[in-house]
């Protein structure tokens, strides 16, 4: 912290508590929110009370200033809110597992999606267990403004194009259940506003100096999605579910997505014990790209109609009370 940001502290807080990082090289693997601003007393092992940078600033990331400040494109109105995938069903609830690139069950992905269903309104679609196939994703993804993928993830640091997400194997003969980064090059996600990659290592891949990391998150950006929540290492299945449920609860209330993710992680730190609050359990998920704020399905015409209706009701009430019919 002292080496990277210490000298900027006084200048940073003059104007804003938001911090934008454009990392290069190995810094792309570092979640800055887990940096400790002051060492303090370390005689007792308590990860919950440490002065992490996330307590002081809302942190976001970008691949480059060119991409970040490029002209923003117009998006068509998308009535479908959320498309979500869970690798497993509730029938697989058991021990805590990691969302790594293999075929083991991920029981808390179903808990995660159920928690999202309970707090997130609108025209949403959820695929659990055997229904969570690669084909279902490819067919439906372009029609939704938010994508949530609670599946397996695997990063290839030698050939970034071979980083992948693992879905359940379907009955079709074309898709093999592995969605590789290079397959995203052929997809049109220009009307998707946010992709939440709730899987392992979705922000890790092959590094190119000056260009950033070619990862699954980069693939979603290339396909047209301007904002991605990605992970920097494998994270416990149960911990992911807790953080993501909190994220959508805050997002639905109208908070910006970056602030919702930050507050969800801070709430996780507050609710867990002194050992489970180790950054390994919460700092993996980071925010990349444009700011996103969820807009409810109530459009301008509906709001105007409601306002007109209320005015008419008030007018009739006033007329009846002060000008009674004789």
C-alpha positions as CSV (number, residue, x, y, z in Angstrom):
1,X,0.0,0.0,0.0
2,X,2.7,2.4,0.9
3,X,4.6,1.7,-2.3
4,X,1.7,1.9,-4.7
5,X,-0.7,4.4,-3.1
6,X,0.7,5.9,0.0
7,X,1.9,9.1,-1.6
8,X,-1.5,9.6,-3.3
9,X,-3.6,9.4,-0.2
10,X,-4.0,13.1,0.6
11,X,-4.7,14.0,-3.0
12,X,-7.2,11.2,-3.5
13,X,-9.5,12.1,-0.7
14,X,-9.6,15.8,-1.6
15,X,-12.3,15.1,-4.2
16,X,-13.6,11.6,-4.1
17,X,-13.6,8.3,-2.3
18,X,-13.6,6.3,-5.6
19,X,-10.4,5.0,-7.0
20,X,-9.9,3.8,-10.5
21,X,-7.0,1.3,-11.2
22,X,-5.6,0.6,-14.7
23,X,-3.1,-2.2,-13.8
24,X,-0.4,-3.7,-15.9
25,X,1.6,-6.9,-15.6
26,X,1.3,-8.7,-12.3
27,X,-0.6,-5.8,-10.8
28,X,-3.6,-7.1,-12.7
29,X,-3.7,-10.0,-10.3
30,X,-3.9,-7.8,-7.2
31,X,-7.2,-6.8,-5.6
32,X,-6.2,-3.3,-4.3
33,X,-9.2,-3.3,-1.9
34,X,-7.4,-5.9,0.2
35,X,-4.3,-3.6,0.7
36,X,-3.8,-2.7,4.4
37,X,-3.4,1.0,5.0
38,X,-1.8,0.7,8.4
39,X,-0.1,-2.4,9.9
40,X,-1.3,-1.7,13.5
41,X,-1.3,-4.4,16.2
42,X,-0.7,-7.9,14.8
43,X,-0.3,-9.8,18.1
44,X,-3.8,-11.4,17.7
45,X,-4.9,-13.0,14.4
46,X,-8.0,-11.1,13.6
47,X,-8.6,-10.5,9.8
48,X,-12.0,-8.8,10.4
49,X,-10.6,-5.7,12.1
50,X,-7.7,-4.8,9.7
51,X,-7.8,-1.4,8.0
52,X,-8.3,-2.6,4.4
53,X,-8.3,0.0,1.6
54,X,-11.9,-1.1,0.8
55,X,-13.0,0.6,4.0
56,X,-11.8,4.0,2.6
57,X,-12.5,3.8,-1.1
58,X,-14.8,2.2,-3.7
59,X,-12.4,0.7,-6.2
60,X,-12.9,-0.1,-9.9
61,X,-10.6,-1.4,-12.7
62,X,-10.2,-0.8,-16.4
63,X,-8.0,-2.4,-19.1
64,X,-6.9,1.0,-20.5
65,X,-7.8,4.7,-20.4
66,X,-8.6,4.4,-24.2
67,X,-11.3,1.9,-23.6
68,X,-12.6,3.6,-20.5
69,X,-13.1,7.0,-22.1
70,X,-14.1,5.9,-25.6
71,X,-17.5,7.2,-26.8
72,X,-20.3,5.2,-25.2
73,X,-22.6,3.4,-27.5
74,X,-26.4,3.5,-27.5
75,X,-28.2,0.5,-26.1
76,X,-31.7,-0.6,-27.1
77,X,-34.2,-0.9,-24.4
78,X,-34.0,-4.4,-23.0
79,X,-37.1,-5.5,-21.0
80,X,-35.5,-8.7,-19.8
81,X,-33.5,-8.0,-16.6
82,X,-31.5,-11.0,-15.5
83,X,-30.4,-14.3,-16.9
84,X,-28.7,-16.5,-14.3
85,X,-27.1,-20.0,-14.3
86,X,-26.4,-22.3,-11.4
87,X,-24.1,-25.2,-12.0
88,X,-25.9,-27.4,-9.4
89,X,-29.3,-27.8,-7.8
90,X,-30.3,-27.7,-4.2
91,X,-30.3,-31.5,-4.1
92,X,-26.5,-31.3,-4.1
93,X,-26.1,-29.3,-0.9
94,X,-23.1,-30.6,1.0
95,X,-19.6,-29.6,1.8
96,X,-18.0,-26.3,0.7
97,X,-16.3,-26.6,-2.7
98,X,-14.3,-24.4,-5.0
99,X,-15.6,-23.1,-8.4
100,X,-12.6,-24.5,-10.3
101,X,-12.6,-25.9,-13.8
102,X,-13.8,-29.5,-13.3
103,X,-17.0,-31.5,-12.9
104,X,-17.5,-31.5,-9.1
105,X,-20.9,-30.1,-7.9
106,X,-21.2,-26.6,-6.6
107,X,-24.1,-26.9,-4.2
108,X,-24.2,-23.2,-3.1
109,X,-24.6,-21.9,-6.6
110,X,-28.3,-23.0,-6.3
111,X,-28.5,-21.2,-2.9
112,X,-27.0,-18.2,-4.6
113,X,-29.6,-18.1,-7.4
114,X,-32.5,-18.6,-5.0
115,X,-31.2,-15.7,-2.9
116,X,-31.1,-13.5,-6.0
117,X,-34.6,-14.6,-6.9
118,X,-35.9,-13.5,-3.5
119,X,-34.6,-9.9,-3.8
120,X,-34.4,-9.1,-7.6
121,X,-37.6,-8.2,-9.4
122,X,-38.4,-8.1,-13.1
123,X,-38.4,-10.4,-16.1
124,X,-35.7,-12.8,-15.1
125,X,-34.8,-16.3,-16.1
126,X,-33.0,-18.9,-14.0
127,X,-31.3,-22.2,-15.2
128,X,-30.4,-24.7,-12.5
129,X,-28.3,-27.9,-12.7
130,X,-29.0,-29.9,-15.8
131,X,-30.8,-27.0,-17.5
132,X,-27.7,-24.8,-17.1
133,X,-26.1,-25.7,-20.5
134,X,-23.8,-23.8,-22.8
135,X,-26.5,-23.9,-25.5
136,X,-29.1,-22.3,-23.1
137,X,-26.6,-19.5,-22.4
138,X,-25.8,-18.8,-26.1
139,X,-29.5,-18.8,-27.1
140,X,-30.6,-16.4,-24.3
141,X,-27.7,-14.2,-23.3
142,X,-28.2,-11.5,-26.0
143,X,-31.7,-10.8,-24.8
144,X,-30.8,-9.8,-21.2
145,X,-29.2,-6.7,-19.6
146,X,-27.6,-8.6,-16.8
147,X,-25.9,-12.0,-17.0
148,X,-25.1,-14.0,-13.8
149,X,-22.9,-17.1,-14.3
150,X,-22.4,-19.2,-11.1
151,X,-20.5,-22.1,-12.8
152,X,-17.0,-23.5,-13.0
153,X,-14.2,-21.3,-14.3
154,X,-10.7,-22.1,-15.5
155,X,-8.0,-19.7,-16.6
156,X,-5.3,-20.5,-19.2
157,X,-2.3,-18.3,-18.6
158,X,-0.4,-19.6,-21.7
159,X,-3.2,-19.2,-24.3
160,X,-5.8,-16.8,-23.0
161,X,-8.2,-17.7,-25.7
162,X,-8.6,-21.1,-24.0
163,X,-9.8,-19.8,-20.7
164,X,-13.3,-21.1,-20.2
165,X,-16.5,-21.4,-18.2
166,X,-17.9,-24.9,-17.6
167,X,-21.7,-25.5,-17.9
168,X,-23.6,-28.7,-17.6
169,X,-23.5,-31.0,-20.6
170,X,-26.7,-30.8,-22.7
171,X,-28.2,-33.0,-25.3
172,X,-27.2,-31.0,-28.4
173,X,-24.3,-32.2,-30.5
174,X,-22.7,-28.8,-31.2
175,X,-21.8,-27.5,-27.7
176,X,-19.6,-29.5,-25.4
177,X,-20.4,-27.5,-22.2
178,X,-17.1,-25.6,-22.3
179,X,-17.6,-21.9,-23.2
180,X,-14.1,-20.7,-24.3
181,X,-13.0,-17.1,-24.4
182,X,-12.6,-17.3,-28.2
183,X,-16.2,-18.3,-28.6
184,X,-17.3,-15.0,-27.1
185,X,-15.7,-13.3,-30.1
186,X,-18.6,-14.5,-32.2
187,X,-21.3,-13.5,-29.8
188,X,-23.3,-10.2,-29.8
189,X,-23.7,-8.9,-26.2
190,X,-24.0,-5.3,-27.3
191,X,-27.2,-4.9,-25.3
192,X,-25.9,-6.6,-22.2
193,X,-24.9,-4.0,-19.6
194,X,-23.4,-6.2,-16.8
195,X,-21.9,-9.7,-16.7
196,X,-21.3,-11.1,-13.2
197,X,-18.9,-14.0,-13.6
198,X,-19.4,-15.8,-10.3
199,X,-16.8,-18.5,-11.1
200,X,-13.2,-19.1,-10.4
201,X,-10.3,-17.2,-12.1
202,X,-12.5,-15.3,-14.6
203,X,-10.2,-12.3,-14.4
204,X,-7.0,-14.3,-15.0
205,X,-5.4,-15.3,-18.3
206,X,-2.5,-14.5,-20.5
207,X,-0.9,-11.1,-19.9
208,X,0.2,-8.8,-22.7
209,X,2.4,-5.9,-21.7
210,X,0.5,-2.7,-22.2
211,X,-2.7,-4.5,-23.3
212,X,-3.8,-6.2,-20.0
213,X,-5.0,-9.7,-19.4
214,X,-6.8,-11.8,-21.9
215,X,-9.3,-13.6,-19.7
216,X,-12.9,-14.7,-19.7
217,X,-13.8,-11.2,-18.5
218,X,-12.0,-9.7,-21.5
219,X,-14.0,-11.9,-23.8
220,X,-17.3,-10.5,-22.4
221,X,-15.9,-7.0,-22.9
222,X,-15.0,-7.9,-26.5
223,X,-18.5,-9.2,-27.2
224,X,-19.9,-5.8,-26.2
225,X,-20.6,-6.0,-22.5
226,X,-19.2,-2.8,-20.9
227,X,-19.2,-3.9,-17.2
228,X,-17.9,-7.1,-15.7
229,X,-17.6,-8.5,-12.2
230,X,-14.7,-11.0,-12.3
231,X,-12.7,-13.2,-9.9
232,X,-8.9,-13.3,-9.5
233,X,-8.6,-16.8,-7.8
234,X,-10.7,-19.8,-6.7
235,X,-13.1,-18.9,-3.9
236,X,-15.2,-21.0,-1.6
237,X,-18.6,-21.9,-3.0
238,X,-20.4,-20.8,0.2
239,X,-18.6,-17.5,0.4
240,X,-19.4,-16.6,-3.2
241,X,-23.1,-17.2,-2.5
242,X,-23.1,-14.9,0.5
243,X,-21.3,-12.1,-1.3
244,X,-23.5,-12.3,-4.4
245,X,-26.8,-12.4,-2.5
246,X,-25.7,-9.2,-0.7
247,X,-24.6,-7.6,-4.0
248,X,-28.0,-8.0,-5.7
249,X,-29.9,-6.9,-2.6
250,X,-28.0,-3.6,-2.7
251,X,-28.2,-3.3,-6.5
252,X,-32.0,-3.6,-6.5
253,X,-32.2,-0.7,-4.0
254,X,-30.7,1.6,-6.7
255,X,-27.0,1.6,-5.6
256,X,-24.3,1.7,-8.3
257,X,-22.9,-1.8,-9.0
258,X,-19.4,-0.9,-7.9
259,X,-20.8,0.4,-4.6
260,X,-23.1,-2.6,-4.2
261,X,-20.1,-5.0,-4.6
262,X,-18.0,-3.0,-2.1
263,X,-20.8,-2.9,0.5
264,X,-21.5,-6.6,0.0
265,X,-17.9,-7.4,0.8
266,X,-17.9,-5.0,3.8
267,X,-21.1,-6.7,5.1
268,X,-19.4,-10.1,4.6
269,X,-16.5,-8.9,6.7
270,X,-18.8,-7.6,9.4
271,X,-20.9,-10.9,9.6
272,X,-18.1,-13.5,9.6
273,X,-15.6,-14.4,12.3
274,X,-12.0,-13.2,12.6
275,X,-10.6,-16.0,10.5
276,X,-13.2,-16.4,7.8
277,X,-12.8,-12.7,7.0
278,X,-9.3,-13.4,5.5
279,X,-9.2,-11.6,2.1
280,X,-8.9,-15.0,0.4
281,X,-12.7,-15.4,1.1
282,X,-13.9,-12.0,-0.2
283,X,-11.4,-10.0,-2.2
284,X,-11.4,-12.2,-5.3
285,X,-14.3,-10.5,-6.9
286,X,-13.5,-7.1,-8.5
287,X,-15.3,-4.6,-10.6
288,X,-14.2,-3.9,-14.2
289,X,-15.4,-1.3,-16.7
290,X,-18.2,1.3,-16.8
291,X,-20.4,2.2,-13.9
292,X,-23.7,0.4,-13.9
293,X,-26.9,1.3,-12.1
294,X,-29.9,-1.0,-12.3
295,X,-33.1,0.6,-13.6
296,X,-36.4,-1.0,-12.6
297,X,-38.9,-2.1,-15.2
298,X,-41.1,0.9,-14.5
299,X,-40.7,3.1,-17.5
300,X,-41.4,6.8,-18.1
301,X,-44.8,6.3,-19.7
302,X,-46.0,4.2,-16.7
303,X,-44.8,6.8,-14.2
304,X,-46.5,9.6,-16.2
305,X,-49.8,7.5,-16.3
306,X,-49.7,7.0,-12.6
307,X,-49.1,10.7,-12.0
308,X,-52.0,11.7,-14.2
309,X,-54.3,9.2,-12.4
310,X,-53.4,10.6,-9.0
311,X,-54.1,14.1,-10.2
312,X,-57.5,13.1,-11.5
313,X,-58.3,11.4,-8.1
314,X,-57.3,14.5,-6.2
315,X,-59.3,16.8,-8.5
316,X,-62.4,14.6,-8.1
317,X,-61.9,14.6,-4.3
318,X,-61.5,18.4,-4.2
319,X,-64.6,18.9,-6.4
320,X,-66.8,16.6,-4.3
321,X,-65.7,18.1,-1.0
322,X,-65.8,21.8,-1.8
323,X,-68.5,21.8,-4.6
324,X,-71.1,19.3,-3.5
325,X,-73.9,18.4,-6.0
326,X,-77.3,19.9,-4.8
